[in-house]
Every structure is written in C-alpha cells, then in structure tokens.
Amino acid sequence: MSGNKGRFGKRVRDSETWKDDLDLPSDLESVHTSKKRIDKKVSKTTDGNEEKNIDKTDAVLDEEQMLFGNKISLESNGNNGAALSPQQPIEALPHTLELPKREVDILRLEVTHFQERVARNGLTSLSAEDKSEFQSRKELLQKLQQNNHSDNYLLPDDYITEEGKIDLAKKAKALKMNMRAERKQRENEWYENQINRAQQVNQLSKLKKETTDETEIKYEYVFDKSHMIDYVADVPEDEMKELENKIELEELIEQEEKRVYSIEETKKSLPVFQFRDELLNAVKKYQVLIVVGETGSGKTTQLPQYLYEAGYGKHGKIIGCTQPRRVAAVSVAARVADEVGTRVGDKVGYSIRFDERSSENTVIKYMTDGMLVREFLTDHDLAKYSVMIIDEAHERTLQTDILLGLFKDLLKKRPDLKLIISSATINAKKFSDYFDSAPIFNVPGRRYPVEIFYTQQPEANYLSAAIITVFQIHISQNSAGDILVFLTGQDEIETMAESLAETCKKLEGQIKEMVICPIYANLPPEQQKKIFEPTPKGARKVVISTNIAETSLTIDGIVYVIDCGFVKENIYNATTGMESLEVLPCSKASADQRAGRAGRVGPGKCFRLYTKWVYLNDLPRNPTPEILRTDLTGVVLLMMTLGITDLVHFDFMDKPSTKTLVKALELLYALGALNERGELTNIGIKMAMFPTKPMLSKSLLASSELKCCDEVLSIVSMLEDTGSLFVNSKEKKEMAKNAHASFHSKIGGDHLTLLQIWNRFVESGFSPQWCHDNFLQYKALQKARNVKKQLQRICRRLGLLSDDRQEPERDPNTTALHVMRAITAGYFPQSARLSPRGDTYTTLSRKQPVLIHPSSTLHGAVPPVKLIVYHELVMTTKEFMRHVMPVQGKWLAEYGRNYFDKKDLL
C-alpha cells in the first residue's frame, strides 16, 4: 500500500522505507528527547521580551525544519481555492506584521503544497492525521489572511472597547497568546503522533520476520572488495596439511569427472557407437568378420572396448589388436587406457619390437603385426587370445599378409577363436574372398567435403613447395584449422620443421603463433603425443608426418592437407638380390586417404604438390603389397621355424614370386640357417629367436665365438636407431662437426664409431648433459640402451653371453678386429669392392655400382678403402651405402665360401 508524501511524511509502507521518508529518530527515547528539547525552547517565549519570543519561535521552527526540511517542495505550480498566493506580500496584512515573515511564508507554502496534492490525488490520498493537520494549518492561515478587503472580517468582542473601537494593544496580545497556545497544542499532537508511528515501526519490524510483503523493497549491504580486510584462520599445521590435501583431492575428483564426461561424450559421438549392438551380434554369429570404416570412425579404439564389455576378456583371455606401425600401437594403447581409466601396462597394454608394456591383468593388447608373428613361435595356437583384430589390413604389410595366412590355418583348429579384419574401404571384397566369403560390416564415416587443389606445373622440389604452401595457408586463411603435411621420411620432416621454426622466429610478432609437430616412427613417445594435444587459442598447429597419418593415426582439428605425392618404400630386386629404400610416387588410393584427413571436423582443403595429369596418369591405383616388393629372408626363416616348409604352396593372399623365395632360401643357406636339404639348422633356430634381421642375428651368434658379444650387442642396438642419433646444429655447425669427428674410428669405420659413442656414453654415467655437449640425441641412446637389455636377455637364454667379470682384459686392437670379423660373419652378402678408377664401388654379388653415403666416416677417406661391407642401401639420386666398415678379403672368403665364387674375391 503506497503512502502519501507531504509536509508531515507519508503513509506506512514498511518499517524501513517509512522511517527513511519521515526522517524519524531511530527509537522512541530519541523522540521524547527531541520533544523535551523543543518544549523547553517554547517555554522560554513567555518571558515577555518580544524579540526573544520571536527568536525562540524561530528556534522552534528551525527544529521543525530540521525534522521535516526535506519534505517541503518549494516549487508550486498554482494557487488553489482561497489560499494566499506565495507571491502575495506579507505587508498586505497589517495586523500580522508582528509575526516573523519566514514563519508565515512557511505556513503558506505548506498549505499550498497540501492543496496541490489534494487537487492531484484527491482528498482520499491523505491519512486521517494529515487531514487534521491540513485543516488546522488552513484555518490558521485564514485567520492571518487579511488583505485590503479585511472589512469583511469581524473582530472578536475582546478587541472592541465600550465606545465600539478596536483596542490594538489587546488585539496584538490576544493574537500572540492564541498563536502560542495553538502552536504548543499542534506540537504536542505531532509528538504524540510520532510516538504512535514509532511504535508501529517496532510492530512492523517484528511482522517482517514472519511474513514478506510482495511489494517489499529489500536492501543489502554491499562491500567494496578493495576495502575489505583479509583474515587467515590460525589452523594447526597437521590440520592445514589435511585441509590442503582434501582441497587438492576434491579438485582432482572434479577434473576427473570432467575428463570422464568428455571422454564419454566423445565416444558417443563416434560413428561406430550407433552400431555397437549390431557389431557384437555379428561377431557372435560369425567366426570371421570384415569391418570396413573410414579412418576416424572409432573402430580401432572402440571395437576392443565393446568386446571387453561383452565378456570376451573373461577367464584370463585377451583381446588382441595388431597395428602395422609401432607409433600407432603405442598411441592407440595410451588412448584406450585413458578411456578405460587405467594406466598403460595394466588392463590395456602394448607390445612392439624392443618394448613391451603388459601384465597378467592385461585384457586389451595392441601390438605390431610383426610381434604377433613372433608370438606364433612360442604359442602356435595363440591359446590366450579370444578375439584377434587385424587392424589397417588394407596397408598389406609383409607381416599382415603372413598373419592372414597363419590365421586361415589356425581357425580350423580353434573354432572358438574370433577373427576381425578391420580395413578402410580399399579392397574389402578381396579380404572377404580370401576368407571364404566372410561377411562385410560397413561403418559409415562422417566425412565432410574436401576441395582439391593441384599445382599448375610439376614442382621440382616438393619439400620447398610444401614449406611455401604452409605459410600461404597460415597467412592468408584467417579461419581456424590445423595443417597436416605428408612427406616421405624422417630427414625431410626434420628439415622442414627446422625451416618453419627459423622463418617463424624471423616473423615473430607479424604472424600468429605456429605450433610445429613432427611425427615419425623413431620419434620418442613423449614427442609423439604432442600431435594429439589441443592447439592453443589463436595459434595454428602444423603436423609434419610420414604416411602413418593416412590411416593409422587420427588427428583432430585438421582442415588443410598438403600432399607431396610420394612415399618411401623398401624395394627388393630379386634379380640382383639387393634391397634399397626408395622414394616413389604414392598410389591414388593413398592420395585419396590423405585428402580425406582434411574432412573430419568440417569442410577442408587439400593441396597436392603435383598436377592433375600426374594424378590421373602416373599414380598407380592401389599400393603394391609389401610381400611383392621386399626381401623375404626374415619371413621365410620364421615360417621355417613354425614348421611351414612348403613355401611355394602356402596360401598367401598375394603370392610372392618364386625367384624371391629362392633368393631368401639361398641367403639363409649361406648364413648357415639351412642345411643342404633345406632343413632348419641349430644356428637357424637360434637366429629366429632374435627380433632382428637374419644378418644381424648371425653376427650376434658369431660374436659369442669371438668373445666380443657385448661389443657387438652395443653396435646392433645402435644400428636400430641411427637416423636420430646425431644433432646437426646450424648455429654451431663447426662445433657439432668436431664433436662427431672425435668419435671416428680410423680402422673400424661406422660400426666401431658407434661402439666408441656407446662406450663414452657408458663412461659418462649415461649423462644427458654429456649428450648435449657432444651434439647427440639422449633419447636415441636411451632407446639403444633398452634394446641392448632385451637382446642381452635373449643371448643369456641362448647361452651366448658370458659374465664379463670372468673375462680377462683384452687388447683393444684385438677386440676391434674380433668385432669387425663378427660383423662380417653376418654382412658378407652385402659387400663391395673399390672400382679400378677409385671413385665408386661395385657389389661383389651382383656387380651393382654404389657409393659411400656422405654421412659415413669412410666418405672421402684417403686412401680409399678397398673392401667394405654395408648395413643398407639407400636410393636417392644415386645408390648409396650407409654404415660401412672395412673388411679383409680372407674374412669374406671364410664366411662367404658358400656364397661367393673365388674369382669374386680376387
């Protein structure tokens, strides 16, 4: 209920606003105190002193004005009724000249204000008290209101003498007495009224706690934070630590809840999720199932989890999943472990060459296809597996094709074993036909449209063109979206990453941030994980990858793809018996897979660094299966160990040429792994136990006889990852060159140089700082250390490695010669002789011209070495030998007597 604001306050709305509008004292006691103070002042006006009386009256008015001053409006818009106009001079009332002008003016304004309110809001808008007060004020003003027409006013009898005349003295005295009496009466009535209102305030305050009016106005106390004082409770140290741990635990729980929620939302958003039940029903119904889906559909990460949830991991059984690459096996295992809520090595594990993280609790195991082939050696029936998923089967690696042939025979013996072939859309029907028309289960992808761009002219240097294209996209495309660049190998990737970093440093502040993320097989796992980290706000991520990112890895946020159009592959020439790593044009299927990476999160763009004519006419339709283009010596050794002797009639999906199989058998015979009847020898059985190439395995066996097994183990371990061993710093090029030169062996070439590095690394206490000072990759040496530990365990199991403490000290030169002989025992098939002109070499077996790689310690040696063995051939612009070592002719004759003609060694 709204009140009526005026001279004497307003109606009660609620206790707080009522007090604010009336400016009342805060309690009853203060009201009584104010009354007594004013009564005292009024009583002093009876002394008879006219001036003091007027002054004291003014004091009363001042006190009243103090209480009600802000309630009087001095802006009047009119003059209503008979009231005196505020502009009418007080001198017009001669009989009131004795009163103060200020008092009369205030009285006139009060009456005028009330009249205006009545005219505006009506008489009903006034409270009973306000009406009474208004009436008394109006009557008083009417008594005082005498102007030039005052003859209409009849004076009281007290003012008239017996002669009928007015006694002015009596009149003035009567008026004064009457005015004082009326004023005192009004004041007494006002204070009584205020006491009543104050009592109402107390009652309303109590009522407010019990009920709330809908129109109630609420107030709150607002702190200025800058003025607030901070306090810290005095908590005992142990309680404080417990509180901190509790807060930290609560934060971790909150983070984990958010992470789990995010993971669950991501899993539900994958295309494969809506087919979960249908997939499980199909697996239950069929022994072999072909699952076809686009990369990113979720089949690699989700299918093993669905099978685990369906009970295929019970009773000690394992759900296996093979990957064609080590990087994919490690990264996918880490992702699935995160989704399952476990650490890698517990419920979810992986197994790759020279690195395994699994336990007796493992129920989902990712592994490279090569490691599963090796598991067949110790467990022919794979008894611990309930389901096996051959993932990325469309890549047709050598080991995958061998696995498919092995499983085709195994499924006949184990009807309870389930086999799932997971593939992209490439050649799915071929897998179905191979497994007797096995059903194909299609999982639709979520591919967005991708716009393809070709170069107008062929690019002579695709690496340079890729760098330029990255900056074209980064600078011209304002929209968000990361870039994926496909190159052929580690060297190209590192060169491009370094070039991008240098250019970004020069343009710092002029372009937005660029996050450069290389990815290749030899990259340490910690750095591999960076490609999956979210791109910082306002930055763009550039992922530089080999063909591993075509299908094996799914990287979120990619919108732009740059395709160089090439791939690096091992090519084996059955005629010459030589294997080399060559850069070749990729297939159309691979090019389409690369372009598809740009359409996972939205519409994308693919920039091909070749012309459309090249795509249509030069690129093969599908990639060549590895089994048709690689050396089969290692595979044949494994198959012979598994008891598969009829290689010609083995059910390969794509049969290798007979010539390739014969070459493999010949080499194994020369190495002593087979006898004259083609049967596996004791040496061959031991060689098959090592997860290395047959020639390295033979060198390890020979080192045991020559009492240099530990040294050869160090070299073999280093050869596994030499590509990332040396740090080439442009800023400190000469320092790096000199540091590397300090390890060069004058007599043993690259192999003994690696041994020198290893020995110095051991002497440093495996120090990272020592690696930094000598421009060597600490991660590469740590990896070699882990590889050596695994190979040592195999050597001890085979009785090849004796306790070093029992061996007497040996002459360093003698040890070096023994190491070189052990290497020759395995690598004699890969030997070459200096040409008569002295500028090139010729292979002894096939008379192939070759050169020493510029990175070798023997490159440019004076005088040049006459006979050498090499670890591998690399084909770029020319055929180069990498990791070469000098040998003596008599060593080749000794170990290669079943391989060389005598005339080849002359």
Protein Blocks (a to p, Z undefined) as FASTA:
>chain_A
ZZdddfkopadfbfmlmmmmnopafbfklmmmmmmmmmmmmmmmmnopaklmmmmmmmmm
mmmmmmmmmmpcfbdfbdehjbdcfklcfklmmmlmmpcfklmmmmmmmmmmmmmmmmmn
ojklpcfklmmmmmmmmmmmmmmmccfklmmpccdfklpcfkopacfklmmmmmmmmmmm
mmmmmmmmmmmmmmmmmmmmmmmmmmmmmpccfklccddddddfklpccddddddfklmm
mmmmmmmmmmmmmmmmmmmmmmmmmmmmpmklmmmmmmmmmmmmpmbdcddddehilpmm
mmmmmmmmnopagghiacddddfbfklmmmmmmmmmmmnopaehilpccddehiacddfk
lmbdcddfklmmmmmmmmmnommbmbdcdehklnopaklmmmmmmmmmmmmmmmmbccdd
dddfehklmmmmmnooiacddddddddcddddddfbdcfblmlmmmmmmmmmmmmmmbgc
ddddddfbfklmmmmmmmmmmmmmmmgojaccdddddddfklcfklmmmmmpccdehiac
dddddfklmmmpccehiabdcdehiacdddddfknopacdddddddfklmmmmmmmmmmn
bccddddfbdfklmmmmpcfbdcdfklmccfklmmmmmmmnopablmlpccfbdcdfklm
mmmmmmmmmnopacfkopacfklmmmmmpccdfklmmmmmmmmmnopmmmmmmmmmmmmm
mmlmpccdfklmmmmmmmmmmmpcfklommlmmmmmmmmmmmnoopaklmmmnopafklm
mmmmmmmmmmmmmmmmnopaccfklpccddfklmmmmmmmmmmmmmmmmgcdddfkopac
cdfklopacdddfkbmkgopacddfbdcdfbdcdfkbccdehiadddfklmmmmmmmmbc
fklmZZ
